[in-house]
Amino acid sequence: MGEVHVNGTAKLNSKANSNGIAALGSNNHRGLWFEEEIEDDLRWVVLHTGISEFQDIALVESGPFGKVLILDGKLQSAEADEFVYHECLVHPALLYHPNPRNVFIMGGGEGSTAREALRHKSVKKVVMCDIDKEVVEFCRAHLTMNHEAFHSSRLDLVINDARAELEERQDKFDIIIGDLADPVEGGPCYKLYTQSFYERVVKPRLNAGGILVTQGGPAGILTHSEVYSSIFNTLRQVFKYVVPYAAHIPSYSDSWGWIMASDHPFAQVSVQETDLRIKQRFDSELRFLDGETLSATLALNKHVRQTLAGETHVYTEESARFVHGHGAAQSAQS
């Protein structure tokens, strides 16, 4: 049930009309009450809550969206539509690469990003590095759709800070994926969206022709300037070629953005060639992405394109932008 209250202290003085709209009034002012039933059975049942060393954790059963993972008050993924987010995050970069063999995932504790990367027959090794052991272990136990991925012999699961892990490693990767939580103040991840991190830590760990792809936060008409445009512009300072794209995620109630970056040009690939690569590289069909859908995600609307083209903010630790909310560390200090 969705509700909007304007001047909500006023008393209801008339019944709602057939569209669920009712007048609100008091002796001094009038307001508006809007109520819309969007689902017959939208109930949220808490299955698990906790606070790890790094963030607040909640897993809830939501009815139409299925199990929903929430970190630091932000919905991370919903069982019903997580495939949209994870296919968009993983497959465009791997499909643009001629022969991706090794993948490094920053974050991705729920296992869905690893699951999608492992679907590529060419991939021999996936390193998934997440800082939060409690999140990983809980998802491993409760998110059954990722059971096979967590038990794959090609998966190397590392519990560590992604920055520290990349700094310590000597090997390089064809694809590095940033499946990090949104940058919230006090959260564990905002430092991994900075120019210095991309320039000094990520880029040196890419093979020649390698591709970085990261989630970039909300990319809707009203939300794309929160962090998405800044992350895009920051990557432009580090890589020669940067490609933004977006798709609507129903459980997020917004369009979501991702960004690919490389020093190797992204060759134009036709719808037919994309479909052929999917057929050759996968043993099963994707649920969301195909050639036409990928082309659609790359076609950002005019308003967002203009903002990205004109963005001047560069993401640093000192000038970080945040989406609404606070991390567990920040809340503990409050």
C-alpha positions in Angstrom: 0.0 0.0 0.0 1.6 3.3 -1.1 0.7 6.5 0.9 1.5 10.1 0.5 0.6 12.6 3.2 0.6 16.3 2.8 0.1 18.4 5.9 -0.5 15.0 7.6 -1.6 16.5 10.9 -4.9 17.6 9.4 -8.0 15.6 10.1 -9.7 13.6 7.3 -12.9 15.4 6.4 -14.0 13.5 3.4 -13.9 10.0 2.0 -11.4 9.0 -0.7 -12.7 9.1 -4.3 -12.4 6.1 -6.7 -8.8 6.8 -7.3 -7.9 6.7 -3.6 -7.6 10.5 -3.2 -9.1 12.2 -0.2 -9.2 15.8 1.0 -7.6 16.5 4.3 -8.5 19.6 6.3 -8.4 21.4 9.6 -9.7 24.7 10.8 -6.6 26.5 9.4 -5.5 24.6 6.3 -6.2 21.9 3.8 -4.0 19.1 2.5 -4.0 15.9 0.4 -4.0 12.2 1.2 -3.2 9.9 -1.6 -3.4 6.1 -1.2 -2.8 3.6 -3.9 -2.9 -0.2 -3.6 -0.1 -1.6 -5.7 -0.1 -5.2 -4.5 -2.7 -7.4 -2.9 -0.1 -9.1 -0.7 2.8 -6.7 0.0 4.0 -7.8 3.5 7.5 -7.5 4.9 8.5 -10.3 7.2 11.9 -10.0 8.8 14.0 -13.2 8.5 17.3 -11.9 9.9 18.7 -8.7 11.2 22.1 -7.8 12.6 25.0 -5.4 12.7 28.3 -6.7 11.4 31.6 -4.9 12.0 30.9 -2.9 8.8 27.2 -2.5 8.2 23.6 -3.1 9.2 22.1 -6.3 7.7 18.6 -7.4 7.1 17.0 -10.2 5.1 13.2 -9.9 4.7 10.5 -11.8 2.9 8.6 -9.2 0.9 5.8 -11.1 -0.9 5.9 -10.1 -4.6 9.7 -9.3 -4.5 10.6 -12.5 -2.6 13.6 -12.4 -0.3 15.2 -9.0 -0.1 18.7 -8.3 1.1 19.1 -4.8 2.8 22.5 -3.4 3.9 22.7 -0.1 5.7 19.1 0.5 5.0 19.5 0.2 1.3 17.8 -2.5 -0.7 20.6 -4.5 -2.3 18.7 -7.1 -4.3 15.3 -8.7 -4.5 14.8 -12.3 -5.4 12.2 -11.5 -8.0 14.3 -9.1 -10.2 17.9 -9.4 -9.0 18.7 -11.1 -12.4 18.2 -7.7 -14.1 20.8 -6.0 -12.0 23.3 -8.8 -12.1 23.1 -9.6 -15.8 23.5 -5.9 -16.5 26.5 -5.5 -14.2 28.4 -8.6 -15.4 27.6 -9.5 -19.0 28.2 -6.4 -21.1 31.8 -6.1 -20.1 32.5 -9.8 -20.5 30.7 -9.8 -23.9 32.7 -6.8 -25.1 36.0 -8.6 -24.1 37.2 -11.0 -26.8 38.1 -13.8 -24.4 37.6 -13.1 -20.6 39.4 -15.7 -18.6 39.8 -14.3 -15.1 37.5 -11.9 -13.1 37.9 -10.0 -9.9 34.8 -9.0 -8.0 35.0 -6.2 -5.5 32.1 -6.9 -3.0 29.4 -9.1 -4.3 28.9 -10.9 -1.0 25.5 -12.3 -1.9 27.1 -14.4 -4.7 24.9 -13.4 -7.6 27.7 -11.5 -9.4 30.0 -14.5 -9.2 27.1 -16.7 -10.4 26.7 -14.7 -13.5 30.5 -14.4 -14.2 30.8 -18.2 -13.9 28.2 -18.7 -16.6 30.8 -17.7 -19.2 32.5 -20.8 -20.5 35.7 -18.9 -21.2 36.1 -17.9 -17.5 38.6 -20.1 -15.7 38.8 -18.2 -12.4 36.6 -15.8 -10.4 38.0 -14.0 -7.3 35.2 -12.6 -5.1 36.5 -10.3 -2.5 34.1 -9.0 0.1 35.0 -7.3 3.4 32.0 -8.6 5.4 32.2 -12.2 6.4 28.9 -12.2 8.1 27.0 -11.0 5.0 28.8 -13.6 2.9 28.1 -16.5 5.2 24.5 -15.6 5.7 23.9 -15.3 1.9 25.7 -18.5 1.4 23.4 -20.2 3.8 20.1 -18.6 2.7 20.2 -17.5 -0.9 19.7 -20.9 -2.5 19.9 -19.6 -6.1 23.7 -19.0 -5.6 24.4 -22.4 -4.0 26.2 -23.7 -7.1 28.3 -20.6 -7.5 29.5 -20.7 -3.9 30.6 -24.3 -4.4 32.3 -23.8 -7.8 35.9 -25.0 -8.1 36.5 -21.8 -10.2 35.5 -19.5 -7.4 38.1 -18.1 -5.0 36.3 -16.5 -2.1 38.4 -14.0 -0.2 37.3 -12.1 2.9 39.2 -8.9 2.8 39.0 -5.2 1.9 39.1 -5.0 -1.9 41.6 -2.2 -1.9 44.0 -4.1 0.3 43.5 -7.3 -1.7 44.2 -5.7 -5.0 47.2 -3.9 -3.6 48.7 -7.1 -2.3 48.1 -9.3 -5.4 50.5 -9.6 -8.2 48.2 -11.2 -10.7 46.1 -9.2 -13.2 42.6 -9.6 -14.5 40.7 -9.3 -17.7 37.6 -8.0 -15.9 37.3 -6.2 -12.6 33.7 -5.7 -11.3 32.7 -3.2 -8.7 29.6 -4.8 -7.1 29.9 -2.5 -4.1 27.2 -1.0 -1.8 26.1 2.5 -2.6 28.4 5.2 -1.2 26.7 6.2 2.0 28.2 8.4 4.6 30.0 6.2 7.2 29.6 3.1 5.0 32.5 0.8 4.1 32.5 1.5 0.3 32.6 5.1 -0.6 36.4 5.2 -0.8 36.3 2.6 -3.5 34.7 5.1 -5.9 37.5 7.6 -5.8 39.9 8.7 -8.6 42.9 7.7 -6.6 41.5 4.2 -6.1 40.7 3.7 -9.7 44.0 5.2 -10.8 46.5 3.6 -8.3 44.8 0.4 -7.4 42.4 -0.9 -10.0 44.0 0.1 -13.3 47.4 -1.5 -12.5 45.6 -4.8 -11.9 44.0 -4.9 -15.3 45.5 -6.9 -18.2 46.0 -5.2 -21.5 42.6 -4.7 -23.0 41.0 -5.3 -19.6 37.7 -3.7 -18.6 36.5 -2.3 -15.3 32.8 -2.2 -14.7 31.1 -0.8 -11.7 27.6 -0.2 -10.4 27.0 3.6 -10.3 23.9 4.0 -8.2 20.5 5.5 -9.2 20.4 6.8 -12.8 16.8 8.1 -13.1 15.7 11.5 -14.2 15.6 12.8 -10.6 18.5 10.8 -9.1 21.3 10.4 -11.6 23.2 13.5 -10.3 23.4 12.1 -6.8 26.5 9.9 -7.5 26.2 8.4 -11.0 27.3 11.4 -13.0 30.2 12.0 -10.6 31.4 8.3 -10.8 31.2 8.6 -14.6 33.2 11.7 -14.7 35.8 10.3 -12.2 36.4 7.3 -14.5 36.8 9.7 -17.4 39.8 11.1 -15.6 41.5 7.7 -15.4 40.5 5.7 -18.5 40.5 6.6 -22.2 37.1 5.0 -22.9 34.1 5.2 -20.6 30.6 3.8 -21.4 27.6 4.5 -19.2 24.4 2.4 -19.4 21.2 1.9 -17.4 18.1 -0.2 -16.9 15.0 0.0 -14.7 15.0 -2.2 -11.6 11.4 -2.6 -10.3 12.4 -3.3 -6.7 14.6 -0.2 -6.7 11.7 1.9 -8.1 14.2 3.6 -10.3 16.6 3.2 -13.2 20.0 2.0 -12.2 23.3 2.8 -13.7 26.5 1.0 -14.5 29.7 2.2 -16.1 32.3 0.3 -18.1 35.9 1.8 -18.5 39.0 0.7 -20.3 42.0 2.0 -22.1 41.0 -0.2 -25.1 38.2 1.1 -27.3 34.8 -0.5 -27.1 34.1 -1.7 -30.6 30.6 -1.3 -31.9 28.8 -4.6 -31.7 25.6 -5.3 -33.6 22.5 -6.8 -32.1 23.1 -9.9 -34.1 26.7 -10.2 -33.1 25.8 -9.8 -29.4 23.2 -12.5 -29.7 25.8 -14.8 -31.4 28.3 -14.2 -28.7 25.7 -15.1 -26.0 24.9 -18.3 -27.9 28.5 -19.2 -28.2 29.6 -18.3 -24.7 26.7 -19.6 -22.6 25.2 -23.0 -22.0 21.8 -21.5 -21.2 19.9 -18.4 -22.2 20.0 -15.1 -20.2 16.7 -14.0 -18.7 17.1 -10.3 -19.4 19.9 -9.4 -21.7 20.1 -10.0 -25.4 21.4 -7.9 -28.3 18.3 -5.6 -28.4 18.2 -5.2 -24.7 21.9 -4.3 -24.4 21.4 -1.7 -27.1 18.5 -0.2 -25.2 20.5 0.0 -21.9 23.2 2.0 -23.8 20.7 4.5 -25.1 20.5 6.9 -22.1 17.8 9.6 -22.3 18.8 13.1 -23.4 18.5 14.6 -19.9 20.9 12.1 -18.3 23.3 12.3 -21.3 23.5 16.1 -20.9 24.2 15.9 -17.2 27.0 13.3 -17.8 28.5 15.4 -20.5 28.6 18.5 -18.3 29.6 16.9 -15.0 32.8 18.4 -13.5 32.8 16.8 -10.1 35.6 14.3 -9.4 35.0 11.8 -6.6 37.7 12.0 -3.9 37.7 11.1 -0.2 37.6 14.8 0.6 34.8 15.6 -1.9 32.7 12.5 -1.8 29.1 12.5 -2.7 26.7 10.2 -0.9 23.3 8.8 -1.5 20.8 9.3 1.2 21.4 7.3 4.4 24.2 6.5 6.9 26.4 3.5 7.3 26.5 1.5 10.5 29.9 3.1 11.5 28.4 6.6 11.1 25.3 5.6 13.1 27.4 4.1 15.9 29.2 7.5 16.2 26.0 9.5 16.3 
